[in-house]
């Protein structure tokens, strides 16, 4: 998917009009109507919007963020059991449209907000990393940053920052195959990519616009061959007719194309979401909430029943243990997730 075909128009905050990145983005998305606005919130946060209706042809909003540039995350985004994980909101919302995505329940609007003052985010990350001695930062929590790289080189910029900031450990999670945009970069030891993987049928059926399963593997192999660290996640695993064989085949194909000894960690998790977010999705787009069946509510979360999670762990665990030692496989469960939402604006 190209960004030109994914969006209908561009709104630009007056504060962002003269920013260098604004000009670059407008050049790369030339041909789209451009509308000047006072404040992105007048579009993004207005009441009675339909996320699902907007997602059919969303707009891009170029803004200048003020206030906080770094947020502490809960266990919800802690796939690797780090002591503390942080994220930022450099871009809100995604070029892709995964039917299970929590963003549909988090944000009132499907428009993509791109905050062009990236250097303010970088300065805050550097200050925090220096003060604490270590900062683990996920830069793709509220979007797929690599998917936007062809119009705004945020992934590239953060890798360069990490190379100069050894206290910063950077996670770049993606379902994109846009890795060629970074092929000229020298890897940094404190940067790792995470490719989210799903069987081809699942990717095509519910992860709309994403790269296909094999294309993600090709991109991951390119990053690995270039010298970047690599982790993988099968999360969320979707259960349904024939899911066991689909995921066994998916794991086998993954390690046919990727050398297991160079994969640092693999995380596995079943479908799960904050109950309030899922309720908002169900109200706006009832068909999307059906993907969570069978599901139960536990401690503010909606996820698979224990017996389904157990089956999931057995099937994926057995498949993965034929390639990896137990200590490099991490299982995530709805029971292990924090009840509270991640700190940060919605």
C-alpha positions in Angstrom: 0.0 0.0 0.0 1.3 3.5 -0.9 0.6 6.4 1.4 -0.8 8.4 -1.6 -3.6 5.8 -2.0 -4.2 5.3 1.7 -5.2 8.9 2.6 -7.7 11.4 1.3 -6.2 14.8 2.3 -3.7 16.5 4.6 -4.5 18.8 7.4 -1.7 21.0 8.7 -1.6 22.9 12.0 -0.5 26.4 11.6 2.3 25.8 14.1 3.6 23.0 11.7 3.4 25.0 8.5 7.0 26.2 8.4 8.5 23.0 9.8 11.1 21.3 7.6 9.5 17.9 7.9 6.1 19.4 6.9 7.6 20.4 3.6 9.1 17.0 3.1 5.9 15.2 3.8 3.9 17.5 1.5 6.4 16.9 -1.3 6.1 13.2 -0.9 2.3 13.2 -0.7 1.8 15.8 -3.5 -1.5 15.6 -5.2 -3.6 15.4 -2.1 -5.7 18.4 -0.9 -4.0 20.4 1.9 -6.1 22.2 4.5 -4.7 24.5 7.2 -6.1 24.3 10.7 -5.5 25.9 14.1 -5.3 22.8 16.3 -5.3 19.1 15.4 -7.6 18.3 18.3 -10.5 20.1 16.5 -10.5 17.2 14.1 -9.0 14.3 16.0 -10.9 14.6 19.3 -14.3 16.0 18.2 -17.3 14.0 19.5 -19.5 11.6 17.6 -16.9 10.3 15.1 -16.9 6.9 13.6 -13.5 5.3 13.6 -14.6 2.6 11.1 -16.1 5.1 8.7 -13.0 7.3 8.7 -10.7 4.3 8.3 -12.1 3.7 4.8 -10.2 6.9 3.6 -8.6 8.7 6.5 -6.6 11.9 6.4 -3.2 12.8 7.6 -2.8 15.6 10.2 0.5 17.3 10.6 0.9 18.7 14.1 3.4 20.1 16.6 3.2 18.2 19.9 3.5 20.1 23.2 3.8 18.8 26.7 4.9 15.2 27.2 7.0 13.3 24.7 7.5 10.0 26.7 5.1 7.7 28.4 5.5 4.8 30.8 3.8 1.6 29.5 2.1 -1.1 31.4 2.6 -4.9 30.9 0.4 -4.6 27.9 3.3 -3.5 25.7 5.9 -5.4 27.6 6.4 -8.4 25.4 10.0 -9.0 26.7 9.4 -8.7 30.5 11.5 -5.6 30.8 11.5 -3.9 34.2 10.3 -0.7 32.6 9.1 0.1 29.1 8.3 3.4 27.6 6.7 4.5 24.4 6.0 7.8 22.5 3.2 9.1 20.3 5.3 10.5 17.4 2.6 9.1 15.1 -0.9 8.2 16.3 -2.9 5.6 14.2 -1.7 3.4 11.5 -1.5 3.0 7.8 -2.7 -0.6 8.2 -6.2 -1.8 9.4 -5.9 -4.9 11.5 -9.4 -6.0 12.6 -8.2 -6.7 16.2 -6.2 -3.5 16.7 -6.8 -1.7 20.0 -6.3 1.7 18.3 -10.0 1.5 17.1 -11.0 1.5 20.7 -8.4 4.0 22.0 -8.9 6.8 19.6 -12.1 8.6 18.5 -10.6 9.3 15.1 -8.9 7.1 12.5 -6.9 10.1 11.0 -3.2 9.7 11.3 -1.5 12.4 13.4 2.1 12.9 12.6 3.9 15.1 15.0 6.7 16.8 13.0 8.7 18.1 16.0 10.7 14.8 16.3 13.7 16.6 17.8 11.7 17.4 20.9 10.9 13.7 21.3 14.6 12.8 20.8 15.7 15.4 23.4 13.3 14.0 26.0 14.4 10.4 25.3 18.1 11.4 25.6 17.4 13.3 28.9 15.6 10.3 30.4 18.2 7.8 29.2 21.0 9.8 30.6 19.3 10.4 34.0 18.2 6.8 34.5 21.2 5.1 32.9 18.8 3.0 30.7 15.7 3.6 28.7 13.8 0.9 26.8 11.7 2.6 24.2 9.1 1.2 21.9 8.6 3.6 19.0 5.9 1.7 17.2 3.3 1.2 19.9 0.7 3.6 18.5 1.5 3.0 14.8 3.7 1.0 12.5 6.5 3.5 12.1 8.3 1.6 9.3 5.1 1.6 7.3 5.4 5.4 7.1 9.1 5.5 6.3 8.6 6.4 2.7 7.2 9.8 3.5 8.7 10.6 6.9 12.0 9.0 7.9 11.3 8.6 11.6 12.7 5.1 11.9 16.0 6.1 10.3 16.3 9.1 12.6 15.7 7.0 15.7 18.3 4.4 14.7 20.8 7.2 14.3 19.9 8.6 17.7 20.3 5.2 19.3 23.7 4.8 17.8 24.7 8.0 19.6 22.9 7.2 22.8 24.1 3.9 24.3 21.8 4.1 27.3 18.8 3.9 24.9 17.5 0.5 23.8 15.1 0.8 20.8 12.4 -1.6 19.8 11.0 -1.2 16.3 7.9 -3.5 15.8 6.4 -3.9 12.4 4.2 -5.8 9.9 5.8 -3.9 7.0 8.1 -5.1 4.3 9.5 -1.5 3.9 12.9 -2.5 5.2 14.7 -1.5 1.9 14.2 2.2 3.0 16.8 1.5 5.7 19.2 -0.7 3.8 22.0 1.8 3.8 22.1 2.2 7.5 24.8 0.8 9.8 23.2 -1.4 12.5 23.4 -0.3 16.1 23.8 -2.9 18.9 21.0 -1.2 21.0 18.4 -1.4 18.3 16.3 -4.4 17.5 13.5 -5.1 15.1 10.4 -7.2 15.9 8.4 -8.6 13.0 4.9 -9.6 14.0 4.0 -12.8 12.1 0.8 -14.6 11.2 -0.2 -17.3 8.7 -0.7 -16.0 5.2 -4.5 -16.5 5.3 -4.8 -14.7 8.6 -2.7 -11.8 7.4 -4.8 -11.4 4.3 -8.1 -11.9 6.1 -7.8 -9.6 9.1 -4.5 -7.6 8.8 -5.6 -5.4 5.9 -2.9 -3.5 4.0 0.0 -5.2 5.8 2.8 -7.1 4.1 2.1 -10.8 3.5 3.6 -13.4 5.8 6.4 -14.3 3.3 7.2 -10.7 2.5 7.6 -10.0 6.3 10.1 -12.9 6.5 12.1 -11.6 3.5 12.3 -8.2 5.2 13.3 -9.7 8.5 16.0 -11.7 6.8 17.3 -8.6 5.1 17.6 -6.8 8.4 19.2 -9.8 10.0 21.7 -10.2 7.1 22.6 -6.6 7.4 23.5 -7.1 11.1 20.4 -5.8 13.0 19.2 -7.7 16.1 15.9 -9.5 15.5 13.0 -10.8 17.6 9.7 -12.2 16.5 6.2 -12.3 17.8 3.2 -14.5 17.1 0.8 -12.2 18.7 -2.1 -12.2 18.6 -2.7 -15.9 17.7 -6.2 -16.2 16.3 -8.0 -19.4 17.0 -10.6 -20.8 14.5 -11.1 -23.7 12.2 -7.8 -25.4 11.4 -5.7 -22.9 13.4 -3.4 -25.5 14.9 -2.1 -26.7 11.5 -1.9 -23.1 10.2 0.3 -22.0 13.0 2.5 -25.1 12.9 3.1 -24.5 9.3 3.7 -20.8 9.9 6.4 -21.5 12.6 8.1 -24.1 10.3 8.2 -21.7 7.4 9.6 -19.0 9.7 12.6 -21.0 10.7 13.1 -22.4 7.3 13.8 -18.8 6.1 15.3 -17.4 9.3 18.3 -18.9 11.2 17.0 -19.8 14.7 20.3 -19.3 16.4 20.1 -15.6 15.5 16.6 -14.9 16.8 17.0 -13.4 20.2 13.5 -14.0 21.6 10.0 -15.0 20.4 6.8 -13.9 22.1 3.4 -15.6 21.8 0.1 -14.4 22.9 -3.6 -15.0 22.3 -6.1 -12.3 21.3 -6.8 -9.9 24.2 -7.9 -6.3 24.8 -8.9 -3.9 27.4 -12.6 -4.4 27.9 -13.6 -0.8 27.7 -11.7 -0.4 24.4 -13.4 -3.5 23.0 -16.8 -2.1 24.0 -16.2 1.0 22.1 -15.2 -1.0 19.0 -18.3 -3.1 19.3 -20.5 0.0 19.4 -18.8 1.6 16.4 -18.3 -1.6 14.3 -20.0 -4.7 15.7 -18.5 -7.1 13.2 -15.0 -6.3 14.5 -15.9 -7.4 18.0 -16.9 -10.8 16.8 -13.3 -11.7 16.1 -12.8 -12.0 19.9 -15.0 -15.0 20.3 -14.7 -17.2 22.2 -13.7 -14.8 24.9 -14.1 -14.2 28.6 -13.7 -11.1 30.7 -11.0 -11.2 33.4 -9.8 -8.3 35.6 -10.8 -5.6 33.0 -9.5 -7.5 30.0 -11.2 -9.6 27.4 -9.4 -12.6 26.1 -9.5 -16.3 25.3 -10.8 -18.7 28.0 -8.1 -20.5 30.0 -8.6 -23.7 28.1 -8.0 -22.0 24.7 -4.9 -20.2 26.0 -3.6 -23.6 27.2 -4.2 -25.1 23.8 -2.5 -22.1 22.2 0.5 -22.5 24.4 0.7 -26.2 23.7 0.5 -25.9 19.9 2.9 -22.9 19.6 5.2 -24.0 22.3 5.7 -27.4 20.8 6.3 -25.9 17.4 8.7 -23.3 18.6 10.7 -25.7 20.9 11.8 -27.7 17.9 13.8 -24.6 16.9 14.5 -22.6 20.0 15.4 -23.3 23.7 12.6 -22.7 26.2 14.3 -19.6 27.7 13.9 -17.8 24.4 10.2 -18.3 24.2 7.9 -15.9 26.1 4.2 -16.5 26.6 1.8 -13.6 27.2 -1.6 -14.1 28.8 -4.6 -11.9 29.5 -4.1 -12.8 33.2 -0.7 -11.2 33.2 -1.7 -7.8 31.9 -2.3 -4.7 33.9 -5.9 -3.7 34.5 -5.1 0.0 34.1 -4.6 1.5 30.7 -1.2 2.7 29.6 -0.4 6.2 30.9 -0.8 8.8 28.2 -3.3 10.8 26.3 -6.1 9.2 24.3 
